[in-house]
Amino acid sequence: MSTPRNLAQTQSGHLERRIGLRSAVLFNMLEMIGVGPFITLPLVIAAAGYKLSVWAWLLGATIAVMDGLVWAELGAAFPQAGGSYAFLREIYGPKGAGNWLSFLYVWQLSFSAPLSIASGCIGLSSFLAWFWPGLESAPIAALPALHYANFAAAAACLLVTALLYRNLSSVTRLAWVLFTGVMAAMAGVIASGFAHAAAMGGWHMPASPAQSAAVAIGGLAQATLIATYDYWGYYNITFLGSEVRQPEKTIPRAILLSVLFVTVLYVVMNLSALPSMRDAAMHVKETAIVRVQLVAEIARSAFGQWAGYTIAALVMWTAFASVFSLLLGYSRVPYAAAQSGNYFRFLAAVHPKHGIPHRSLVALGLVASAFCFFSLQQVITMLVVTRILLQFFLQHVGVMLLRAQRPELTRPFRIPVYPLPPLLAMAGFVFILVNRSNALGGLAVAAGIALSGTVIYMVRAKSLGQWPFASES
């Protein structure tokens, strides 16, 4: 039951600080350990090779830590709803370029957040095909690219939206239940891999063909790009900044702890899968859907058919949990932008009973459902490139500008060995972008989003008299 103080906060449109460190780490890890690592594990190994695959996960973790330190300093200094929106607005000036860049961020988030949510739902429906093989068939003859799996993914997205349409205390309790399944999925994949290796005579590194240094570096970059996607989510708690208790301590700790825990899980999972990867692939036809389900095939090879079904079910559970955390965090961003007057005011509403930004939540859920009708590869490619160029780079440059322009600003958490982390994070992202195949196509998508968002902002700013059309007083 709401106290008079809490009820007053809800009615006045404010969010309450109820998230502690354990819940903060939970929300981050739920987003990080989505369906991504289970789907992309064979892709990482295929891209980097057996020997370099572990290094791809470690390099991805290093980039995550360097970038995470930037998020930690900004999140502790500006613990507000919206995360990057609030950071960019503060860094570049709410009455100056920050108004444009923060609008541009929310505009790209209108694409990238639903894409991220849709990727989890598409992965979920892919593993659902383990139980229902006909899910990959096309129900409409005139539209052969449209499968039953797309409709299943969209339905999962709508279900998560409905589950999040309640107060934060209920959401947190449900998150812990979901997290239990996430850990069970990780443990099942790891146990299956090592058990299969033991049955084949013990753990051993499969033989790798010789390759040139250029080919090895290119493969490592491609694998690191995939691994980087799998790590994303360590910053999720910053989007809930206005709902975090002691944010100056909780946000930095949650970011670093979640990266540490997930790195250990990913590296161990990769090591467990290496000996059985080739054997498992020999038992199945090489189709896209089979490659997606490869972790379930490893479990089937180790323990029998029942284990394959169990792992497939747990991965579906994990994908559901990830979508749950993604939609929870990102729904606060359009709300924060709208509340500050820099986005559509309709999205600024807080539910009078549940105390959540319900219109923003429903809007993102509906858009994500529409994106479920794209392929997983299309979704991930557009997501990664757009995020790096229109969000992460702006924050890396921004945290250094803020140090130079506002040295007096209170910083509860300061990046150690500054400015090395933001510089290394940018270098890491450039490394994986430049070495990515078909890089120009992804850059064109990001440029199109940036251009369209800028045009919309300028038209809107002119009518509202905002920067750069604001009259000088």
C-alpha positions as CSV (number, residue, x, y, z in Angstrom):
1,M,0.0,0.0,0.0
2,S,1.3,3.5,-0.9
3,T,2.2,5.8,2.0
4,P,0.9,9.4,1.7
5,R,4.4,10.5,0.8
6,N,4.8,7.9,-1.9
7,L,1.3,8.6,-3.3
8,A,2.1,12.3,-3.5
9,Q,5.3,11.5,-5.4
10,T,3.3,9.4,-7.9
11,Q,0.6,12.0,-8.4
12,S,3.2,14.7,-8.9
13,G,4.8,12.7,-11.7
14,H,8.0,11.6,-9.8
15,L,9.6,8.2,-9.6
16,E,10.7,6.7,-6.2
17,R,14.2,5.5,-5.3
18,R,13.6,1.9,-4.4
19,I,16.4,0.0,-6.3
20,G,19.4,-1.3,-4.2
21,L,22.7,-2.8,-5.3
22,R,21.5,-6.4,-5.6
23,S,18.5,-5.4,-7.7
24,A,20.7,-3.1,-9.8
25,V,23.2,-5.9,-10.6
26,L,20.2,-8.1,-11.3
27,F,18.6,-5.8,-13.8
28,N,22.0,-5.3,-15.6
29,M,22.7,-9.1,-15.8
30,L,19.2,-9.9,-17.0
31,E,19.8,-7.6,-19.9
32,M,23.4,-8.8,-20.5
33,I,22.7,-12.5,-20.4
34,G,19.8,-12.6,-22.8
35,V,19.5,-14.9,-25.7
36,G,22.6,-13.4,-27.3
37,P,25.4,-15.6,-25.9
38,F,23.4,-18.8,-26.6
39,I,22.8,-17.9,-30.2
40,T,26.1,-16.2,-30.9
41,L,28.4,-18.7,-29.1
42,P,29.0,-20.8,-32.3
43,L,29.3,-17.6,-34.3
44,V,32.1,-16.3,-32.1
45,I,34.0,-19.5,-32.3
46,A,33.5,-19.7,-36.1
47,A,34.7,-16.1,-36.6
48,A,37.8,-16.2,-34.3
49,G,38.7,-19.8,-34.4
50,Y,39.0,-22.2,-31.5
51,K,42.1,-20.7,-30.0
52,L,41.2,-17.0,-30.3
53,S,37.5,-17.3,-29.3
54,V,38.2,-16.9,-25.6
55,W,40.3,-13.8,-26.4
56,A,37.3,-12.4,-28.2
57,W,35.2,-12.6,-25.0
58,L,38.1,-11.1,-22.9
59,L,38.6,-8.3,-25.4
60,G,34.9,-7.6,-25.4
61,A,35.0,-7.6,-21.6
62,T,37.9,-5.1,-21.6
63,I,35.9,-2.8,-23.9
64,A,32.9,-3.2,-21.6
65,V,34.9,-2.2,-18.6
66,M,36.5,0.8,-20.2
67,D,33.1,2.0,-21.5
68,G,31.4,1.0,-18.2
69,L,33.7,3.4,-16.3
70,V,32.4,6.2,-18.5
71,W,28.8,5.2,-17.6
72,A,29.8,4.9,-14.0
73,E,31.1,8.5,-13.7
74,L,28.2,10.0,-15.6
75,G,25.6,7.9,-13.8
76,A,26.9,8.8,-10.4
77,A,27.1,12.5,-11.2
78,F,23.6,12.6,-12.9
79,P,21.4,9.9,-11.4
80,Q,18.3,10.7,-13.4
81,A,15.7,8.8,-15.4
82,G,16.8,8.3,-19.0
83,G,20.5,7.6,-18.6
84,S,22.3,8.8,-21.8
85,Y,19.5,11.3,-22.4
86,A,20.3,13.1,-19.2
87,F,24.1,12.8,-19.7
88,L,24.1,14.3,-23.2
89,R,21.8,17.1,-22.1
90,E,24.0,18.0,-19.2
91,I,27.3,17.7,-21.0
92,Y,26.5,19.7,-24.1
93,G,24.1,22.1,-22.5
94,P,20.3,21.9,-22.1
95,K,19.9,25.2,-23.8
96,G,22.6,24.6,-26.4
97,A,23.7,21.7,-28.6
98,G,22.8,19.3,-25.7
99,N,19.1,19.9,-26.6
100,W,19.8,18.7,-30.2
101,L,22.0,15.7,-29.2
102,S,19.7,14.5,-26.5
103,F,16.8,14.7,-28.9
104,L,18.9,12.8,-31.5
105,Y,19.7,10.2,-28.9
106,V,16.0,9.6,-28.0
107,W,15.3,9.5,-31.8
108,Q,17.9,6.8,-32.4
109,L,16.7,5.0,-29.3
110,S,13.2,4.9,-30.9
111,F,14.9,2.5,-33.4
112,S,17.7,0.8,-31.4
113,A,15.8,0.0,-28.2
114,P,13.0,-1.8,-30.0
115,L,15.6,-3.5,-32.2
116,S,17.4,-4.7,-29.0
117,I,14.1,-5.9,-27.5
118,A,13.1,-7.6,-30.8
119,S,16.4,-9.4,-31.0
120,G,15.6,-11.2,-27.7
121,C,12.1,-12.1,-28.8
122,I,13.3,-13.4,-32.2
123,G,15.9,-15.5,-30.4
124,L,13.1,-16.8,-28.1
125,S,11.0,-17.9,-31.0
126,S,14.0,-19.5,-32.6
127,F,14.4,-21.9,-29.7
128,L,10.6,-22.4,-29.6
129,A,11.1,-24.1,-32.9
130,W,13.0,-26.9,-31.0
131,F,9.6,-27.9,-29.7
132,W,7.5,-26.8,-32.7
133,P,9.5,-27.5,-35.9
134,G,6.7,-26.0,-38.1
135,L,7.3,-22.6,-36.5
136,E,9.7,-21.7,-39.4
137,S,7.1,-22.3,-42.1
138,A,5.4,-19.4,-43.8
139,P,1.6,-19.0,-43.1
140,I,1.1,-16.6,-46.1
141,A,2.2,-18.0,-49.5
142,A,2.6,-14.5,-51.0
143,L,5.0,-13.5,-48.2
144,P,7.5,-16.4,-47.8
145,A,9.8,-14.3,-45.6
146,L,7.1,-14.1,-43.0
147,H,7.1,-17.1,-40.6
148,Y,5.0,-18.2,-37.7
149,A,8.2,-17.5,-35.6
150,N,7.8,-13.8,-36.3
151,F,4.3,-13.8,-34.9
152,A,5.5,-15.8,-31.9
153,A,8.2,-13.2,-31.3
154,A,5.8,-10.3,-31.5
155,A,3.4,-12.1,-29.1
156,A,6.3,-12.6,-26.6
157,C,7.0,-8.8,-26.8
158,L,3.4,-7.9,-26.0
159,L,3.3,-10.3,-23.1
160,V,6.4,-8.7,-21.5
161,T,4.8,-5.3,-21.9
162,A,1.8,-6.5,-20.1
163,L,3.9,-8.0,-17.2
164,L,5.7,-4.7,-16.8
165,Y,2.5,-2.8,-16.5
166,R,2.6,-2.9,-12.7
167,N,4.4,-1.2,-9.8
168,L,8.2,-1.5,-9.4
169,S,8.1,-3.7,-6.3
170,S,6.2,-6.4,-8.2
171,V,8.5,-6.1,-11.2
172,T,11.6,-6.6,-8.9
173,R,10.1,-9.7,-7.4
174,L,9.4,-11.1,-10.8
175,A,12.9,-10.2,-12.0
176,W,14.4,-12.4,-9.3
177,V,12.3,-15.3,-10.4
178,L,13.4,-14.8,-14.0
179,F,17.0,-14.5,-12.9
180,T,16.9,-18.0,-11.4
181,G,16.1,-19.4,-14.8
182,V,18.9,-17.4,-16.4
183,M,21.5,-18.9,-14.1
184,A,20.0,-22.4,-14.7
185,A,20.4,-21.9,-18.4
186,M,24.0,-20.9,-18.1
187,A,24.8,-23.7,-15.7
188,G,23.1,-26.2,-18.0
189,V,25.1,-25.2,-21.1
190,I,28.4,-25.2,-19.1
191,A,27.7,-28.6,-17.5
192,S,26.6,-30.1,-20.9
193,G,29.8,-28.9,-22.6
194,F,32.1,-30.3,-20.0
195,A,30.1,-33.6,-19.6
196,H,30.3,-34.2,-23.4
197,A,34.0,-33.5,-23.3
198,A,34.5,-36.0,-20.5
199,A,32.6,-38.6,-22.4
200,M,34.9,-38.1,-25.4
201,G,38.1,-38.6,-23.4
202,G,38.5,-35.3,-21.5
203,W,38.7,-31.6,-22.3
204,H,40.9,-30.7,-25.2
205,M,41.3,-27.8,-27.6
206,P,40.3,-28.8,-31.1
207,A,42.9,-28.4,-33.8
208,S,42.8,-25.1,-35.6
209,P,44.0,-24.7,-39.2
210,A,46.9,-22.3,-39.8
211,Q,46.0,-18.8,-40.9
212,S,47.8,-15.5,-41.6
213,A,48.0,-12.7,-39.1
214,A,45.7,-10.5,-41.2
215,V,43.0,-13.2,-41.3
216,A,43.4,-13.9,-37.6
217,I,43.0,-10.2,-36.7
218,G,40.0,-9.8,-38.9
219,G,38.3,-12.9,-37.4
220,L,39.1,-11.7,-33.9
221,A,37.5,-8.3,-34.7
222,Q,34.4,-9.9,-36.1
223,A,34.1,-12.2,-33.0
224,T,34.7,-9.3,-30.7
225,L,31.9,-7.3,-32.3
226,I,29.5,-10.2,-31.6
227,A,30.9,-10.5,-28.0
228,T,30.4,-6.8,-27.5
229,Y,26.7,-7.1,-28.4
230,D,26.5,-9.9,-25.8
231,Y,28.0,-7.7,-23.1
232,W,25.8,-4.7,-23.7
233,G,23.4,-4.1,-20.8
234,Y,25.9,-3.3,-18.0
235,Y,24.7,0.3,-18.2
236,N,21.0,-0.6,-17.8
237,I,20.8,0.7,-14.3
238,T,21.6,4.2,-15.4
239,F,18.3,4.4,-17.2
240,L,16.6,3.8,-13.9
241,G,18.9,6.4,-12.2
242,S,16.0,8.3,-10.5
243,E,14.8,5.1,-8.9
244,V,18.1,4.0,-7.4
245,R,19.0,4.3,-3.7
246,Q,22.4,5.9,-3.0
247,P,23.0,6.2,-6.8
248,E,26.5,7.7,-6.2
249,K,27.6,4.3,-4.9
250,T,25.1,1.8,-6.3
251,I,25.4,2.7,-10.0
252,P,29.3,2.4,-10.4
253,R,29.3,-0.8,-8.3
254,A,26.5,-2.4,-10.2
255,I,28.1,-1.7,-13.6
256,L,31.5,-3.1,-12.7
257,L,30.2,-6.1,-10.7
258,S,27.8,-7.1,-13.6
259,V,30.6,-7.0,-16.1
260,L,32.9,-9.1,-13.9
261,F,30.2,-11.7,-13.2
262,V,29.1,-12.0,-16.8
263,T,32.7,-12.2,-18.1
264,V,33.4,-15.2,-15.9
265,L,30.2,-16.9,-17.1
266,Y,30.9,-16.2,-20.8
267,V,34.5,-17.4,-20.7
268,V,33.6,-20.6,-18.9
269,M,30.7,-21.3,-21.3
270,N,33.0,-20.8,-24.3
271,L,35.6,-23.2,-22.8
272,S,33.0,-25.8,-22.0
273,A,31.6,-25.7,-25.6
274,L,34.9,-25.9,-27.5
275,P,35.5,-29.7,-27.4
276,S,31.9,-30.5,-28.3
277,M,31.3,-27.8,-30.9
278,R,32.5,-29.8,-33.9
279,D,30.9,-33.0,-32.7
280,A,27.6,-31.4,-32.1
281,A,27.6,-29.7,-35.5
282,M,28.1,-33.1,-37.2
283,H,24.8,-34.4,-35.9
284,V,22.6,-31.7,-37.4
285,K,22.0,-30.2,-40.8
286,E,23.8,-26.9,-41.3
287,T,20.9,-24.4,-41.5
288,A,20.5,-21.1,-39.8
289,I,17.9,-22.3,-37.3
290,V,20.2,-25.3,-36.3
291,R,23.1,-23.0,-35.7
292,V,21.0,-20.9,-33.4
293,Q,19.9,-24.0,-31.5
294,L,23.5,-25.4,-31.2
295,V,23.7,-25.1,-27.4
296,A,20.6,-27.3,-27.1
297,E,22.2,-29.8,-29.5
298,I,25.3,-29.9,-27.3
299,A,23.1,-30.7,-24.3
300,R,21.3,-33.4,-26.3
301,S,24.6,-35.0,-27.3
302,A,25.8,-35.0,-23.6
303,F,22.7,-36.2,-21.8
304,G,20.0,-37.2,-24.3
305,Q,16.9,-35.7,-25.9
306,W,15.4,-34.5,-22.6
307,A,18.4,-32.4,-21.9
308,G,18.1,-30.7,-25.3
309,Y,14.5,-29.8,-24.5
310,T,15.4,-28.6,-21.1
311,I,18.2,-26.3,-22.3
312,A,16.0,-25.0,-25.1
313,A,13.3,-24.1,-22.6
314,L,15.8,-22.4,-20.3
315,V,17.2,-20.4,-23.1
316,M,13.7,-19.3,-24.0
317,W,13.2,-18.3,-20.3
318,T,16.5,-16.3,-20.4
319,A,15.5,-14.5,-23.6
320,F,12.2,-13.6,-22.0
321,A,14.0,-12.3,-18.9
322,S,16.3,-10.2,-21.0
323,V,13.5,-8.6,-22.9
324,F,11.8,-7.9,-19.5
325,S,14.9,-6.0,-18.3
326,L,15.4,-4.2,-21.7
327,L,11.9,-2.9,-21.9
328,L,11.9,-1.9,-18.2
329,G,15.0,0.3,-18.6
330,Y,14.5,1.8,-22.0
331,S,10.9,2.8,-21.3
332,R,12.3,5.4,-18.9
333,V,14.2,7.3,-21.7
334,P,11.3,8.7,-23.8
335,Y,9.5,9.4,-20.5
336,A,12.5,11.5,-19.2
337,A,12.8,13.3,-22.6
338,A,9.1,14.1,-22.8
339,Q,9.0,15.3,-19.2
340,S,11.8,17.8,-19.9
341,G,9.9,19.1,-22.9
342,N,12.4,17.7,-25.5
343,Y,10.2,15.0,-26.9
344,F,6.5,14.2,-27.4
345,R,4.6,15.3,-24.2
346,F,2.2,12.5,-24.5
347,L,4.9,10.1,-23.3
348,A,5.6,12.1,-20.0
349,A,2.7,10.5,-18.1
350,V,3.2,8.5,-14.9
351,H,0.5,5.9,-14.1
352,P,-1.5,7.2,-11.1
353,K,-1.7,3.8,-9.4
354,H,1.5,1.9,-10.4
355,G,3.9,4.9,-10.6
356,I,5.4,3.8,-13.9
357,P,5.9,5.7,-17.2
358,H,3.1,3.6,-18.8
359,R,2.7,5.4,-22.1
360,S,6.4,5.2,-22.9
361,L,6.4,1.5,-21.9
362,V,3.5,0.6,-24.2
363,A,4.9,2.7,-27.1
364,L,8.3,0.9,-27.1
365,G,6.6,-2.4,-26.7
366,L,4.4,-1.9,-29.7
367,V,7.3,-0.7,-31.9
368,A,9.5,-3.7,-30.8
369,S,6.7,-6.0,-31.7
370,A,6.8,-4.6,-35.3
371,F,10.5,-5.1,-35.5
372,C,10.0,-8.8,-34.7
373,F,9.3,-9.2,-38.4
374,F,12.9,-8.5,-39.3
375,S,15.6,-11.2,-39.3
376,L,17.9,-11.5,-36.3
377,Q,21.0,-10.6,-38.4
378,Q,19.4,-7.4,-39.6
379,V,18.4,-6.4,-36.1
380,I,21.8,-7.0,-34.5
381,T,23.7,-5.2,-37.3
382,M,21.5,-2.0,-37.2
383,L,21.6,-2.0,-33.4
384,V,25.4,-2.3,-32.9
385,V,26.5,0.4,-35.4
386,T,23.8,2.9,-34.5
387,R,24.5,2.6,-30.8
388,I,28.2,3.0,-31.1
389,L,28.1,6.1,-33.4
390,L,25.1,7.9,-32.0
391,Q,25.4,7.1,-28.3
392,F,28.7,5.7,-27.0
393,F,31.1,7.9,-28.9
394,L,29.1,11.0,-27.8
395,Q,29.5,10.0,-24.2
396,H,33.2,9.2,-24.5
397,V,33.9,12.7,-25.9
398,G,31.4,14.2,-23.5
399,V,32.9,12.8,-20.3
400,M,36.3,14.4,-21.3
401,L,34.6,17.7,-22.3
402,L,32.8,17.8,-18.9
403,R,36.1,17.3,-17.1
404,A,37.6,20.3,-18.9
405,Q,34.6,22.6,-18.9
406,R,33.2,21.8,-15.4
407,P,36.0,20.8,-13.1
408,E,34.0,22.0,-10.1
409,L,31.2,19.5,-10.7
410,T,30.7,17.0,-7.9
411,R,31.8,13.6,-9.1
412,P,31.0,10.9,-6.5
413,F,32.8,8.4,-8.8
414,R,35.8,9.4,-10.9
415,I,37.2,7.3,-13.7
416,P,40.6,5.8,-12.6
417,V,43.7,6.5,-14.8
418,Y,41.7,9.1,-16.6
419,P,41.6,9.7,-19.6
420,L,42.7,6.2,-20.6
421,P,39.4,4.3,-20.3
422,P,37.3,6.5,-22.7
423,L,40.2,6.6,-25.2
424,L,40.6,2.8,-25.0
425,A,36.8,2.3,-25.3
426,M,36.7,4.4,-28.5
427,A,39.7,2.6,-29.9
428,G,38.1,-0.8,-29.2
429,F,34.8,0.3,-30.9
430,V,36.7,1.6,-33.9
431,F,38.6,-1.7,-34.2
432,I,35.5,-3.7,-34.4
433,L,33.6,-1.3,-36.7
434,V,36.5,-1.0,-39.3
435,N,37.1,-4.7,-39.5
436,R,33.4,-5.6,-39.8
437,S,32.2,-7.0,-43.2
438,N,29.9,-4.7,-45.1
439,A,30.8,-1.9,-42.8
440,L,29.5,0.9,-45.1
441,G,26.0,-0.5,-45.1
442,G,25.7,-0.2,-41.3
443,L,27.3,3.3,-41.3
444,A,24.7,4.4,-43.9
445,V,21.9,3.2,-41.7
446,A,23.3,5.2,-38.7
447,A,23.8,8.2,-40.9
448,G,20.2,8.0,-42.1
449,I,18.9,7.9,-38.6
450,A,21.1,10.8,-37.6
451,L,20.0,12.9,-40.6
452,S,16.3,12.3,-40.2
453,G,16.5,13.0,-36.5
454,T,18.3,16.2,-37.0
455,V,15.8,17.4,-39.6
456,I,12.9,16.6,-37.3
457,Y,14.6,18.4,-34.4
458,M,15.4,21.5,-36.4
459,V,11.8,21.8,-37.6
460,R,10.5,21.3,-34.1
461,A,13.1,23.7,-32.6
462,K,12.2,26.4,-35.0
463,S,8.5,26.2,-34.1
464,L,9.4,26.2,-30.3
465,G,12.2,28.7,-30.4
466,Q,14.8,26.3,-29.1
467,W,18.5,26.1,-30.0
468,P,19.7,27.1,-32.5
469,F,16.7,29.3,-33.1
470,A,16.3,30.6,-29.6
471,S,16.2,34.4,-29.4
472,E,19.0,35.9,-27.3
473,S,17.8,37.7,-24.2
